[in-house]
C-alpha cells in the first residue's frame, strides 16, 4: 500500500512539473506564415493587420481581409505598399 501511495505521489509531482513548464502563452497559438504573397491587396479590403511572432522563421505582416468571409494573407513587410497600407489601416482604425 505504501508503494502505491509513493508511486501516485511521484506521478502527481511529475504531472505538476509538466504543467508548470508549459509557456504562459500556451493558450495563444502562434500562427506562422509558410511564405509571403507578392500580390498587392486592395486597401479597401483590409480591416486589420498584425506581425507574425518572433518565433516564426519568416517575418511577415498578416493582413486580415473581409471578402466573403475573413481571410488572412501573409505579405512581405519590406514591400513599400505594405507599409503604406499599414499606416492607412492605423488611421482608419483610430477614427473608429
Jmol script that loads the backbone (N, CA, C; Angstrom):
load data "model"
ATOM      1  N   UNK A   1       0.827  -1.192   0.000  1.00  0.00           N
ATOM      2  CA  UNK A   1       0.000   0.000   0.000  1.00  0.00           C
ATOM      3  C   UNK A   1       0.872   1.257   0.000  1.00  0.00           C
ATOM      4  N   UNK A   2       1.964   1.191   0.772  1.00  0.00           N
ATOM      5  CA  UNK A   2       2.862   2.331   0.843  1.00  0.00           C
ATOM      6  C   UNK A   2       3.530   2.600  -0.507  1.00  0.00           C
ATOM      7  N   UNK A   3       3.874   1.545  -1.234  1.00  0.00           N
ATOM      8  CA  UNK A   3       4.491   1.691  -2.549  1.00  0.00           C
ATOM      9  C   UNK A   3       3.538   2.345  -3.540  1.00  0.00           C
ATOM     10  N   UNK A   4       2.276   1.959  -3.475  1.00  0.00           N
ATOM     11  CA  UNK A   4       1.270   2.544  -4.362  1.00  0.00           C
ATOM     12  C   UNK A   4       1.083   4.022  -4.062  1.00  0.00           C
ATOM     13  N   UNK A   5       1.040   4.388  -2.799  1.00  0.00           N
ATOM     14  CA  UNK A   5       0.900   5.792  -2.402  1.00  0.00           C
ATOM     15  C   UNK A   5       2.109   6.603  -2.861  1.00  0.00           C
ATOM     16  N   UNK A   6       3.285   6.046  -2.678  1.00  0.00           N
ATOM     17  CA  UNK A   6       4.508   6.734  -3.105  1.00  0.00           C
ATOM     18  C   UNK A   6       4.522   6.900  -4.620  1.00  0.00           C
ATOM     19  N   UNK A   7       4.074   5.885  -5.344  1.00  0.00           N
ATOM     20  CA  UNK A   7       4.026   5.966  -6.801  1.00  0.00           C
ATOM     21  C   UNK A   7       3.040   7.026  -7.269  1.00  0.00           C
ATOM     22  N   UNK A   8       1.870   7.081  -6.662  1.00  0.00           N
ATOM     23  CA  UNK A   8       0.879   8.090  -7.013  1.00  0.00           C
ATOM     24  C   UNK A   8       1.385   9.496  -6.700  1.00  0.00           C
ATOM     25  N   UNK A   9       2.063   9.650  -5.581  1.00  0.00           N
ATOM     26  CA  UNK A   9       2.640  10.937  -5.214  1.00  0.00           C
ATOM     27  C   UNK A   9       3.691  11.367  -6.243  1.00  0.00           C
ATOM     28  N   UNK A  10       4.521  10.434  -6.652  1.00  0.00           N
ATOM     29  CA  UNK A  10       5.566  10.719  -7.639  1.00  0.00           C
ATOM     30  C   UNK A  10       4.951  11.096  -8.986  1.00  0.00           C
ATOM     31  N   UNK A  11       3.929  10.388  -9.408  1.00  0.00           N
ATOM     32  CA  UNK A  11       3.239  10.716 -10.662  1.00  0.00           C
ATOM     33  C   UNK A  11       2.591  12.096 -10.593  1.00  0.00           C
ATOM     34  N   UNK A  12       2.030  12.438  -9.444  1.00  0.00           N
ATOM     35  CA  UNK A  12       1.420  13.760  -9.271  1.00  0.00           C
ATOM     36  C   UNK A  12       2.467  14.858  -9.398  1.00  0.00           C
ATOM     37  N   UNK A  13       3.624  14.644  -8.793  1.00  0.00           N
ATOM     38  CA  UNK A  13       4.698  15.636  -8.892  1.00  0.00           C
ATOM     39  C   UNK A  13       5.185  15.788 -10.324  1.00  0.00           C
ATOM     40  N   UNK A  14       5.305  14.682 -11.026  1.00  0.00           N
ATOM     41  CA  UNK A  14       5.751  14.737 -12.421  1.00  0.00           C
ATOM     42  C   UNK A  14       4.750  15.491 -13.295  1.00  0.00           C
ATOM     43  N   UNK A  15       3.468  15.211 -13.111  1.00  0.00           N
ATOM     44  CA  UNK A  15       2.460  15.902 -13.915  1.00  0.00           C
ATOM     45  C   UNK A  15       2.408  17.386 -13.559  1.00  0.00           C
ATOM     46  N   UNK A  16       2.590  17.727 -12.302  1.00  0.00           N
ATOM     47  CA  UNK A  16       2.632  19.132 -11.889  1.00  0.00           C
ATOM     48  C   UNK A  16       3.817  19.842 -12.526  1.00  0.00           C
ATOM     49  N   UNK A  17       4.943  19.180 -12.595  1.00  0.00           N
ATOM     50  CA  UNK A  17       6.126  19.754 -13.224  1.00  0.00           C
ATOM     51  C   UNK A  17       5.882  20.003 -14.712  1.00  0.00           C
ATOM     52  N   UNK A  18       5.241  19.046 -15.392  1.00  0.00           N
ATOM     53  CA  UNK A  18       4.960  19.210 -16.814  1.00  0.00           C
ATOM     54  C   UNK A  18       4.015  20.372 -17.065  1.00  0.00           C
ATOM     55  N   UNK A  19       2.996  20.494 -16.256  1.00  0.00           N
ATOM     56  CA  UNK A  19       2.025  21.582 -16.422  1.00  0.00           C
ATOM     57  C   UNK A  19       2.670  22.927 -16.134  1.00  0.00           C
ATOM     58  N   UNK A  20       3.507  22.997 -15.128  1.00  0.00           N
ATOM     59  CA  UNK A  20       4.115  24.278 -14.783  1.00  0.00           C
ATOM     60  C   UNK A  20       5.197  24.699 -15.766  1.00  0.00           C
ATOM     61  N   UNK A  21       5.727  23.757 -16.559  1.00  0.00           N
ATOM     62  CA  UNK A  21       6.764  24.111 -17.516  1.00  0.00           C
ATOM     63  C   UNK A  21       6.202  24.558 -18.858  1.00  0.00           C
ATOM     64  N   UNK A  22       4.875  24.507 -19.038  1.00  0.00           N
ATOM     65  CA  UNK A  22       4.259  24.971 -20.270  1.00  0.00           C
ATOM     66  C   UNK A  22       4.362  26.489 -20.316  1.00  0.00           C
ATOM     67  N   UNK A  23       4.747  27.060 -21.467  1.00  0.00           N
ATOM     68  CA  UNK A  23       4.850  28.517 -21.558  1.00  0.00           C
ATOM     69  C   UNK A  23       3.528  29.193 -21.238  1.00  0.00           C
ATOM     70  N   UNK A  24       3.593  30.409 -20.727  1.00  0.00           N
ATOM     71  CA  UNK A  24       2.373  31.117 -20.359  1.00  0.00           C
ATOM     72  C   UNK A  24       1.535  31.470 -21.572  1.00  0.00           C
ATOM     73  N   UNK A  25       2.134  31.521 -22.746  1.00  0.00           N
ATOM     74  CA  UNK A  25       1.383  31.837 -23.950  1.00  0.00           C
ATOM     75  C   UNK A  25       0.804  30.593 -24.608  1.00  0.00           C
ATOM     76  N   UNK A  26       0.662  29.523 -23.833  1.00  0.00           N
ATOM     77  CA  UNK A  26       0.166  28.258 -24.377  1.00  0.00           C
ATOM     78  C   UNK A  26      -1.211  28.423 -25.005  1.00  0.00           C
ATOM     79  N   UNK A  27      -2.072  29.242 -24.410  1.00  0.00           N
ATOM     80  CA  UNK A  27      -3.414  29.421 -24.932  1.00  0.00           C
ATOM     81  C   UNK A  27      -3.427  30.232 -26.220  1.00  0.00           C
ATOM     82  N   UNK A  28      -2.361  30.995 -26.457  1.00  0.00           N
ATOM     83  CA  UNK A  28      -2.270  31.782 -27.679  1.00  0.00           C
ATOM     84  C   UNK A  28      -1.469  30.986 -28.694  1.00  0.00           C
ATOM     85  N   UNK A  29      -2.145  30.445 -29.671  1.00  0.00           N
ATOM     86  CA  UNK A  29      -1.488  29.622 -30.672  1.00  0.00           C
ATOM     87  C   UNK A  29      -0.750  30.527 -31.650  1.00  0.00           C
ATOM     88  N   UNK A  30       0.525  30.294 -31.812  1.00  0.00           N
ATOM     89  CA  UNK A  30       1.329  31.077 -32.726  1.00  0.00           C
ATOM     90  C   UNK A  30       1.092  30.586 -34.146  1.00  0.00           C
ATOM     91  N   UNK A  31       0.680  31.487 -34.998  1.00  0.00           N
ATOM     92  CA  UNK A  31       0.460  31.138 -36.387  1.00  0.00           C
ATOM     93  C   UNK A  31       1.528  31.810 -37.229  1.00  0.00           C
ATOM     94  N   UNK A  32       2.288  31.008 -37.919  1.00  0.00           N
ATOM     95  CA  UNK A  32       3.365  31.497 -38.759  1.00  0.00           C
ATOM     96  C   UNK A  32       2.960  31.386 -40.224  1.00  0.00           C
ATOM     97  N   UNK A  33       3.648  32.132 -41.049  1.00  0.00           N
ATOM     98  CA  UNK A  33       3.416  32.090 -42.488  1.00  0.00           C
ATOM     99  C   UNK A  33       4.407  31.133 -43.126  1.00  0.00           C
ATOM    100  N   UNK A  34       3.933  30.347 -44.071  1.00  0.00           N
ATOM    101  CA  UNK A  34       4.831  29.449 -44.789  1.00  0.00           C
ATOM    102  C   UNK A  34       5.505  30.163 -45.951  1.00  0.00           C
ATOM    103  N   UNK A  35       4.998  31.331 -46.284  1.00  0.00           N
ATOM    104  CA  UNK A  35       5.556  32.148 -47.359  1.00  0.00           C
ATOM    105  C   UNK A  35       4.814  33.465 -47.394  1.00  0.00           C
ATOM    106  N   UNK A  36       5.230  34.357 -48.280  1.00  0.00           N
ATOM    107  CA  UNK A  36       4.553  35.652 -48.398  1.00  0.00           C
ATOM    108  C   UNK A  36       4.047  35.839 -49.815  1.00  0.00           C
ATOM    109  N   UNK A  37       2.951  36.567 -49.927  1.00  0.00           N
ATOM    110  CA  UNK A  37       2.347  36.860 -51.216  1.00  0.00           C
ATOM    111  C   UNK A  37       2.950  38.138 -51.786  1.00  0.00           C
ATOM    112  N   UNK A  38       3.090  38.189 -53.092  1.00  0.00           N
ATOM    113  CA  UNK A  38       3.576  39.404 -53.757  1.00  0.00           C
ATOM    114  C   UNK A  38       2.429  40.192 -54.361  1.00  0.00           C
ATOM    115  N   UNK A  39       1.219  39.654 -54.264  1.00  0.00           N
ATOM    116  CA  UNK A  39       0.045  40.316 -54.834  1.00  0.00           C
ATOM    117  C   UNK A  39      -0.382  41.463 -53.934  1.00  0.00           C
ATOM    118  N   UNK A  40      -0.534  42.653 -54.520  1.00  0.00           N
ATOM    119  CA  UNK A  40      -0.961  43.828 -53.760  1.00  0.00           C
ATOM    120  C   UNK A  40      -2.440  43.694 -53.423  1.00  0.00           C
ATOM    121  N   UNK A  41      -2.750  43.785 -52.151  1.00  0.00           N
ATOM    122  CA  UNK A  41      -4.129  43.647 -51.670  1.00  0.00           C
ATOM    123  C   UNK A  41      -4.779  45.025 -51.693  1.00  0.00           C
ATOM    124  N   UNK A  42      -5.994  45.139 -52.237  1.00  0.00           N
ATOM    125  CA  UNK A  42      -6.670  46.443 -52.225  1.00  0.00           C
ATOM    126  C   UNK A  42      -6.890  46.927 -50.789  1.00  0.00           C
ATOM    127  N   UNK A  43      -6.562  48.181 -50.555  1.00  0.00           N
ATOM    128  CA  UNK A  43      -6.669  48.770 -49.221  1.00  0.00           C
ATOM    129  C   UNK A  43      -8.088  48.683 -48.673  1.00  0.00           C
ATOM    130  N   UNK A  44      -9.072  48.817 -49.526  1.00  0.00           N
ATOM    131  CA  UNK A  44     -10.480  48.799 -49.074  1.00  0.00           C
ATOM    132  C   UNK A  44     -10.881  47.452 -48.471  1.00  0.00           C
ATOM    133  N   UNK A  45     -10.141  46.386 -48.811  1.00  0.00           N
ATOM    134  CA  UNK A  45     -10.464  45.052 -48.304  1.00  0.00           C
ATOM    135  C   UNK A  45      -9.836  44.754 -46.944  1.00  0.00           C
ATOM    136  N   UNK A  46      -8.838  45.541 -46.536  1.00  0.00           N
ATOM    137  CA  UNK A  46      -8.088  45.260 -45.307  1.00  0.00           C
ATOM    138  C   UNK A  46      -8.776  45.893 -44.109  1.00  0.00           C
ATOM    139  N   UNK A  47      -8.994  45.086 -43.069  1.00  0.00           N
ATOM    140  CA  UNK A  47      -9.621  45.598 -41.849  1.00  0.00           C
ATOM    141  C   UNK A  47      -8.654  45.662 -40.679  1.00  0.00           C
ATOM    142  N   UNK A  48      -7.593  44.866 -40.721  1.00  0.00           N
ATOM    143  CA  UNK A  48      -6.625  44.858 -39.627  1.00  0.00           C
ATOM    144  C   UNK A  48      -5.347  44.168 -40.098  1.00  0.00           C
ATOM    145  N   UNK A  49      -4.308  44.249 -39.275  1.00  0.00           N
ATOM    146  CA  UNK A  49      -3.057  43.554 -39.580  1.00  0.00           C
ATOM    147  C   UNK A  49      -2.337  43.230 -38.287  1.00  0.00           C
ATOM    148  N   UNK A  50      -1.370  42.343 -38.384  1.00  0.00           N
ATOM    149  CA  UNK A  50      -0.508  42.015 -37.254  1.00  0.00           C
ATOM    150  C   UNK A  50       0.811  41.482 -37.792  1.00  0.00           C
ATOM    151  N   UNK A  51       1.844  41.561 -36.971  1.00  0.00           N
ATOM    152  CA  UNK A  51       3.133  40.963 -37.290  1.00  0.00           C
ATOM    153  C   UNK A  51       3.082  39.500 -36.884  1.00  0.00           C
ATOM    154  N   UNK A  52       3.841  38.660 -37.565  1.00  0.00           N
ATOM    155  CA  UNK A  52       3.984  37.287 -37.110  1.00  0.00           C
ATOM    156  C   UNK A  52       4.857  37.289 -35.854  1.00  0.00           C
ATOM    157  N   UNK A  53       4.791  36.225 -35.108  1.00  0.00           N
ATOM    158  CA  UNK A  53       5.542  36.095 -33.865  1.00  0.00           C
ATOM    159  C   UNK A  53       7.046  36.058 -34.140  1.00  0.00           C
ATOM    160  N   UNK A  54       7.825  36.453 -33.156  1.00  0.00           N
ATOM    161  CA  UNK A  54       9.280  36.363 -33.267  1.00  0.00           C
ATOM    162  C   UNK A  54       9.749  34.925 -33.366  1.00  0.00           C
ATOM    163  N   UNK A  55       8.901  33.978 -32.956  1.00  0.00           N
ATOM    164  CA  UNK A  55       9.238  32.563 -33.023  1.00  0.00           C
ATOM    165  C   UNK A  55       9.109  31.987 -34.438  1.00  0.00           C
ATOM    166  N   UNK A  56       8.496  32.742 -35.334  1.00  0.00           N
ATOM    167  CA  UNK A  56       8.284  32.257 -36.702  1.00  0.00           C
ATOM    168  C   UNK A  56       9.543  32.424 -37.541  1.00  0.00           C
ATOM    169  N   UNK A  57       9.806  31.463 -38.425  1.00  0.00           N
ATOM    170  CA  UNK A  57      11.008  31.559 -39.265  1.00  0.00           C
ATOM    171  C   UNK A  57      10.918  32.657 -40.327  1.00  0.00           C
ATOM    172  N   UNK A  58       9.694  32.978 -40.773  1.00  0.00           N
ATOM    173  CA  UNK A  58       9.506  34.024 -41.781  1.00  0.00           C
ATOM    174  C   UNK A  58       8.852  35.226 -41.111  1.00  0.00           C
ATOM    175  N   UNK A  59       9.522  36.371 -41.182  1.00  0.00           N
ATOM    176  CA  UNK A  59       8.964  37.619 -40.651  1.00  0.00           C
ATOM    177  C   UNK A  59       7.996  38.165 -41.689  1.00  0.00           C
ATOM    178  N   UNK A  60       6.744  38.356 -41.296  1.00  0.00           N
ATOM    179  CA  UNK A  60       5.733  38.794 -42.251  1.00  0.00           C
ATOM    180  C   UNK A  60       4.668  39.635 -41.561  1.00  0.00           C
ATOM    181  N   UNK A  61       3.927  40.359 -42.373  1.00  0.00           N
ATOM    182  CA  UNK A  61       2.731  41.065 -41.929  1.00  0.00           C
ATOM    183  C   UNK A  61       1.552  40.215 -42.377  1.00  0.00           C
ATOM    184  N   UNK A  62       0.588  40.035 -41.485  1.00  0.00           N
ATOM    185  CA  UNK A  62      -0.614  39.273 -41.817  1.00  0.00           C
ATOM    186  C   UNK A  62      -1.770  40.258 -41.904  1.00  0.00           C
ATOM    187  N   UNK A  63      -2.259  40.470 -43.124  1.00  0.00           N
ATOM    188  CA  UNK A  63      -3.417  41.343 -43.336  1.00  0.00           C
ATOM    189  C   UNK A  63      -4.687  40.532 -43.182  1.00  0.00           C
ATOM    190  N   UNK A  64      -5.620  41.082 -42.414  1.00  0.00           N
ATOM    191  CA  UNK A  64      -6.939  40.471 -42.266  1.00  0.00           C
ATOM    192  C   UNK A  64      -7.871  41.171 -43.237  1.00  0.00           C
ATOM    193  N   UNK A  65      -8.473  40.402 -44.124  1.00  0.00           N
ATOM    194  CA  UNK A  65      -9.371  40.977 -45.116  1.00  0.00           C
ATOM    195  C   UNK A  65     -10.769  40.394 -44.961  1.00  0.00           C
ATOM    196  N   UNK A  66     -11.746  41.202 -45.304  1.00  0.00           N
ATOM    197  CA  UNK A  66     -13.135  40.745 -45.302  1.00  0.00           C
ATOM    198  C   UNK A  66     -13.620  40.750 -46.736  1.00  0.00           C
ATOM    199  N   UNK A  67     -13.593  39.606 -47.337  1.00  0.00           N
ATOM    200  CA  UNK A  67     -14.040  39.432 -48.713  1.00  0.00           C
ATOM    201  C   UNK A  67     -14.813  38.125 -48.767  1.00  0.00           C
ATOM    202  N   UNK A  68     -16.113  38.194 -48.539  1.00  0.00           N
ATOM    203  CA  UNK A  68     -16.930  36.976 -48.437  1.00  0.00           C
ATOM    204  C   UNK A  68     -16.395  36.064 -47.339  1.00  0.00           C
ATOM    205  N   UNK A  69     -16.128  36.621 -46.193  1.00  0.00           N
ATOM    206  CA  UNK A  69     -15.561  35.882 -45.072  1.00  0.00           C
ATOM    207  C   UNK A  69     -14.264  36.532 -44.637  1.00  0.00           C
ATOM    208  N   UNK A  70     -13.654  35.999 -43.606  1.00  0.00           N
ATOM    209  CA  UNK A  70     -12.405  36.551 -43.101  1.00  0.00           C
ATOM    210  C   UNK A  70     -11.241  35.740 -43.642  1.00  0.00           C
ATOM    211  N   UNK A  71     -10.282  36.439 -44.214  1.00  0.00           N
ATOM    212  CA  UNK A  71      -9.088  35.792 -44.757  1.00  0.00           C
ATOM    213  C   UNK A  71      -7.851  36.465 -44.195  1.00  0.00           C
ATOM    214  N   UNK A  72      -6.801  35.691 -44.046  1.00  0.00           N
ATOM    215  CA  UNK A  72      -5.532  36.198 -43.558  1.00  0.00           C
ATOM    216  C   UNK A  72      -4.492  35.974 -44.646  1.00  0.00           C
ATOM    217  N   UNK A  73      -3.812  37.051 -45.022  1.00  0.00           N
ATOM    218  CA  UNK A  73      -2.820  36.953 -46.090  1.00  0.00           C
ATOM    219  C   UNK A  73      -1.472  37.443 -45.582  1.00  0.00           C
ATOM    220  N   UNK A  74      -0.468  36.640 -45.782  1.00  0.00           N
ATOM    221  CA  UNK A  74       0.894  36.976 -45.371  1.00  0.00           C
ATOM    222  C   UNK A  74       1.582  37.752 -46.484  1.00  0.00           C
ATOM    223  N   UNK A  75       2.166  38.877 -46.115  1.00  0.00           N
ATOM    224  CA  UNK A  75       2.854  39.702 -47.104  1.00  0.00           C
ATOM    225  C   UNK A  75       4.225  40.112 -46.578  1.00  0.00           C
ATOM    226  N   UNK A  76       5.096  40.487 -47.491  1.00  0.00           N
ATOM    227  CA  UNK A  76       6.458  40.884 -47.171  1.00  0.00           C
ATOM    228  C   UNK A  76       6.456  42.275 -46.530  1.00  0.00           C
ATOM    229  N   UNK A  77       6.957  42.409 -45.307  1.00  0.00           N
ATOM    230  CA  UNK A  77       6.933  43.710 -44.635  1.00  0.00           C
ATOM    231  C   UNK A  77       7.873  44.744 -45.259  1.00  0.00           C
ATOM    232  N   UNK A  78       8.778  44.329 -46.134  1.00  0.00           N
ATOM    233  CA  UNK A  78       9.688  45.292 -46.754  1.00  0.00           C
ATOM    234  C   UNK A  78       9.121  45.908 -48.023  1.00  0.00           C
ATOM    235  N   UNK A  79       7.996  45.401 -48.501  1.00  0.00           N
ATOM    236  CA  UNK A  79       7.358  45.977 -49.692  1.00  0.00           C
ATOM    237  C   UNK A  79       6.807  47.356 -49.351  1.00  0.00           C
ATOM    238  N   UNK A  80       7.026  48.319 -50.248  1.00  0.00           N
ATOM    239  CA  UNK A  80       6.618  49.711 -49.999  1.00  0.00           C
ATOM    240  C   UNK A  80       5.108  49.825 -49.781  1.00  0.00           C
ATOM    241  N   UNK A  81       4.334  49.133 -50.578  1.00  0.00           N
ATOM    242  CA  UNK A  81       2.878  49.245 -50.464  1.00  0.00           C
ATOM    243  C   UNK A  81       2.368  48.706 -49.131  1.00  0.00           C
ATOM    244  N   UNK A  82       3.068  47.743 -48.556  1.00  0.00           N
ATOM    245  CA  UNK A  82       2.651  47.152 -47.279  1.00  0.00           C
ATOM    246  C   UNK A  82       2.724  48.198 -46.173  1.00  0.00           C
ATOM    247  N   UNK A  83       3.812  48.940 -46.108  1.00  0.00           N
ATOM    248  CA  UNK A  83       3.961  49.998 -45.112  1.00  0.00           C
ATOM    249  C   UNK A  83       2.879  51.063 -45.271  1.00  0.00           C
ATOM    250  N   UNK A  84       2.589  51.430 -46.494  1.00  0.00           N
ATOM    251  CA  UNK A  84       1.532  52.412 -46.769  1.00  0.00           C
ATOM    252  C   UNK A  84       0.179  51.894 -46.283  1.00  0.00           C
ATOM    253  N   UNK A  85      -0.119  50.633 -46.575  1.00  0.00           N
ATOM    254  CA  UNK A  85      -1.398  50.042 -46.158  1.00  0.00           C
ATOM    255  C   UNK A  85      -1.500  49.948 -44.634  1.00  0.00           C
ATOM    256  N   UNK A  86      -0.394  49.615 -43.971  1.00  0.00           N
ATOM    257  CA  UNK A  86      -0.414  49.532 -42.505  1.00  0.00           C
ATOM    258  C   UNK A  86      -0.761  50.891 -41.895  1.00  0.00           C
ATOM    259  N   UNK A  87      -0.134  51.954 -42.396  1.00  0.00           N
ATOM    260  CA  UNK A  87      -0.411  53.306 -41.888  1.00  0.00           C
ATOM    261  C   UNK A  87      -1.855  53.707 -42.146  1.00  0.00           C
ATOM    262  N   UNK A  88      -2.372  53.359 -43.317  1.00  0.00           N
ATOM    263  CA  UNK A  88      -3.755  53.688 -43.657  1.00  0.00           C
ATOM    264  C   UNK A  88      -4.737  52.939 -42.749  1.00  0.00           C
ATOM    265  N   UNK A  89      -4.451  51.676 -42.459  1.00  0.00           N
ATOM    266  CA  UNK A  89      -5.317  50.885 -41.561  1.00  0.00           C
ATOM    267  C   UNK A  89      -5.269  51.469 -40.157  1.00  0.00           C
ATOM    268  N   UNK A  90      -4.074  51.888 -39.705  1.00  0.00           N
ATOM    269  CA  UNK A  90      -3.952  52.523 -38.385  1.00  0.00           C
ATOM    270  C   UNK A  90      -4.802  53.785 -38.311  1.00  0.00           C
ATOM    271  N   UNK A  91      -4.742  54.614 -39.360  1.00  0.00           N
ATOM    272  CA  UNK A  91      -5.553  55.841 -39.369  1.00  0.00           C
ATOM    273  C   UNK A  91      -7.043  55.517 -39.366  1.00  0.00           C
ATOM    274  N   UNK A  92      -7.439  54.545 -40.170  1.00  0.00           N
ATOM    275  CA  UNK A  92      -8.855  54.157 -40.263  1.00  0.00           C
ATOM    276  C   UNK A  92      -9.349  53.616 -38.929  1.00  0.00           C
ATOM    277  N   UNK A  93      -8.566  52.776 -38.279  1.00  0.00           N
ATOM    278  CA  UNK A  93      -8.984  52.180 -37.007  1.00  0.00           C
ATOM    279  C   UNK A  93      -8.953  53.193 -35.863  1.00  0.00           C
ATOM    280  N   UNK A  94      -8.115  54.199 -35.966  1.00  0.00           N
ATOM    281  CA  UNK A  94      -8.051  55.245 -34.939  1.00  0.00           C
ATOM    282  C   UNK A  94      -9.326  56.082 -34.936  1.00  0.00           C
ATOM    283  N   UNK A  95      -9.913  56.254 -36.121  1.00  0.00           N
ATOM    284  CA  UNK A  95     -11.155  57.036 -36.253  1.00  0.00           C
ATOM    285  C   UNK A  95     -12.338  56.316 -35.640  1.00  0.00           C
ATOM    286  N   UNK A  96     -12.264  54.992 -35.622  1.00  0.00           N
ATOM    287  CA  UNK A  96     -13.389  54.192 -35.098  1.00  0.00           C
ATOM    288  C   UNK A  96     -13.405  54.278 -33.634  1.00  0.00           C
TER     289      UNK A  96
END
end "model"
wireframe off; spacefill off
backbone 0.3
color backbone group
